[in-house]
Amino acid sequence: MKNILILFLLLSLAGCISVSSSPSSRFYALESAKEPGAALAGANSLSNVVIGIGPVTLPEYLNRPQIVTKNKNNTVEFAQFDRWTDTLDQEIIRVMAKNFSLFLPQANTQIYPWNSIIPVKYQVIMEVIQLDCKLDGDADMLVQWSVIGAQEKKMLLTKRSEYRQSLETHDYPGLVQALSLISESLGREIAQALTQLPAQVKP
């Protein structure tokens, strides 16, 4: 009986050591713009206008918790311990909404899906056609985005935009920072286009 108890304790101790020595996952979130006074010229034209952000679609292999990169051989790699706090489509929607609140501070930004009773005037939808992230190089994004008149279900504007951002540090934090900067640039481009819509769209 004593020998069995000793064996049990040894196995338990070995299990504890194994668990404590295993690597733990690291979670990342895209960051919004930090610059003060980020409101765009013409932002007042969207005062009290409700803008809906989403949905965002992207290749299915990218829309997972693991951060996806490409190596020198152009082979896709899934990080084992470096993960997004949410799926990447939701990360993009969230950070875009935060950036819109800075660029268009007087507008009312809603995240997809929103309640049907909310009077959304403009809906911004995005399709990430290509997203290549290389830890030893750059982050490249090709995205098709559109603005829809939500009430009349009419396409008001559509455009394809391409961005490239170098990594300051060749690691996952550096990659997340690069994608955050791309999201900031994309958000500013779309927000600027929205400020020009009220003059173009008849009430």
N, C-alpha and C positions, 0 to 999 in steps of 0.2 A: 504494500500500500504506500509506504514511504517513497519507494522508487518511482511509483506511478505519479505521485504528487510532484516529485522533483522534475520528472520528465515534462509534466504539464506546465510547470513554471518556466522551464527552459524554452518550451515551444511558444509560450505566451510572450516571453521576453524577446525571442527571435522575431515574432510577428510585429511587436512594437517597434523594434529596430528597423525592420523592413519598411514599415509604413512611414516612419519619421524620416528615413533617408531618401524616400522617393521624391522626385521633383514635384512641385506644386504648380498649378496653372497660373498664368498671368493674364489679366483681362484688360482690354484697351477700349477706349471710346474716342470717336472723332471729336475734335475740339473746335468750338466756334471762334469767330474772329474776336480779337481782344483790343483792337485799336479804338481809342476814344473818339467820339464824334464821327462815327461811321455812317451816319445817315446820308443817303444819297441826295444830290440835287434833284428836286422834283418830287421828293418823297411826300410832300404835302398833298399832292394830287390824289394820293391813295388814303387820305385821312378817313378812318372809320370803314374802309373797304375791307371785306372779309376775303382772305386769300387762303385757299386750301392747298396743302402740299402733299402730293402723292396721288396715286401709288408710284413706287419706283420698281422697275423690273431690271433684272440683270441675269447673266448666264447662271444656270442653276448650280454649277460647280463652285461658284463664288459665294452663293448665298447660304453660308453655313457658319457655325461658331468659329471654326479654325480660320486663322489668317492664311490666305492662299498667296503663294509667290511662285515665280519662275526662276530657275537656275540658269547657268551659262549655256546649258544644252537645250534651253527652252522647254524644259520638262516642268510640269506643274508639281508643286510640293505643298503639302498641308502641314502647318505647324502643329506639333503635338501638344505643346504647353502654352502657346501664345494664341489667345482667342479674343474675339469681339465680345463685348458685354451683351450684345443682341445680334440678331441676324444682320447682315450688312445692309440690306434694303432699309431696315428700320433705323440703322445708324445714320444712313444718309438722310432720310426724312427728318430725323430728330435734329441733326446739325444744320440742315437747311432751314428748318423752322427757327432755330436760334439765330442764324445769320440774318434771316428776313426781319426778325424783331429788332436787329441793329440797323440794317440798311433802310428799313421802312418802319420806323418806330410808331407811326400813327395808324398803321394798318392793323387789322386783326387777323392773326395767322392761326390756322387750324391744321391739325395733323390728320392725315387719312388713316382710318375711316372716321368721318365726323357724323354727328347726328343730322338726320335729314331736315330737321327744322332750322338748322343754322343757314342763314342766307348767304352762302358762298357766292361771290361774284366771279372770281377768277380761280381756276383750278390749274395747278402746275403738275404735269406728269413728266416722268423721266424714264428713259430706257438706256441703261448702261450697255452699250454695244460691245465695248472692249475695255478691260481693265487689266493691265500688265504691271505687276509689282516685282521689282528685282532688288534684292537686298544689296547687291553689288553695283547697282546702277540707278535707274530712275523709276518713278511711278508714272504711268501713262493711262489716261482715261479718254475714251471716246463716248460721248453721250448725246442722244437725241432727246431734246426737251420740247414740250409744247405747252401753250397756254390756251385753256378752253374757257369760253364763256359758260359758266356752270349752269346758269338759269335757262339759257336758250340752247345749251348743248351744241355750241358752235366753236369750231377751231378758229382761234384768233391769230395764233402765231406758232410757228414751229421752226426749229433750227437744230443743226448738228454742230456741236462744239468739241474741240479736242484740246487737252491739257497735258503738259509734261512738267514734272517737278523733280528736281534732284534731291536725293536724300542727304541730309547734313551728317547723319551718322548711319552707318551701314548695318542697322539692326532693326528689330521690330519697332521700338519707340521712334526711330528715325522714319520708318515707313509710315507709321500712323500720323506723324507730324506732316509728312509730304501729302498724304491723302486729305488731311485737314485743310491744308493750304489750297489744294485743288478744289475742295468743296467750297471754300471761301470764295475763290475766283468764280466758280460756277454760280454760286448764289448771288454774287454781285452782278454778274452778267444778266441773269434772269430778272433780278430786282430792278435793274436799270431799264430793261425792256418793259417791265410792268408800269413804270412811271410814265412811259410814252403811250400806253394804251388808252387812257381816258380821253385823250384828244383825238384818237383814231376811231374809237368805238362809239356809235350813236347810242344814246340812252334808250 
